[in-house]
Amino acid sequence: MLFGSGIRLFKSVDAGRVALEQVGAEPTQRVTHLTYAVRER
């Protein structure tokens, strides 16, 4: 989930055709950096 009022990066992605697979998570004291790979459904 992305919070804020910025640019919607994934609004044109067809969720029925692609899926995001989490490949990494790096927590710090203030944020967690998540890395995803795009996969076909």
SULLINQUI-V982882 format. One record per residue. RES is the residue in three letters. SS is DSSP state (H for helix, E for strand, C for the rest). PHI is phi in whole degrees, -180 to 180 (none if undefined). NEAR is the number of other C-alpha atoms within 10 Angstrom. Layout:
BEGIN
res->(RES:RES)
ss->(SS:SS)
phi->(PHI:PHI)
near->(NEAR:NEAR)
END
This chain:
BEGIN
res->(MET:LEU:PHE:GLY:SER:GLY:ILE:ARG:LEU:PHE:LYS:SER:VAL:ASP:ALA:GLY:ARG:VAL:ALA:LEU:GLU:GLN:VAL:GLY:ALA:GLU:PRO:THR:GLN:ARG:VAL:THR:HIS:LEU:THR:TYR:ALA:VAL:ARG:GLU:ARG)
ss->(C:C:C:C:C:C:C:C:C:C:C:C:C:C:C:C:C:E:E:E:E:E:E:E:E:E:E:C:C:C:C:E:E:E:E:E:E:E:E:E:C)
phi->(none:-110:-107:126:-121:-86:-76:-80:-76:-117:-67:-96:-80:-82:-64:-77:-107:-129:-138:-100:-114:-71:-117:-167:-147:-127:-79:-127:-67:-113:-143:-122:-92:-108:-122:-127:-112:-90:-125:-78:-90)
near->(2:7:5:6:6:7:7:9:8:8:8:7:10:9:12:8:9:12:15:13:11:11:9:11:11:9:10:8:5:5:8:10:9:11:12:12:10:10:10:9:9)
END
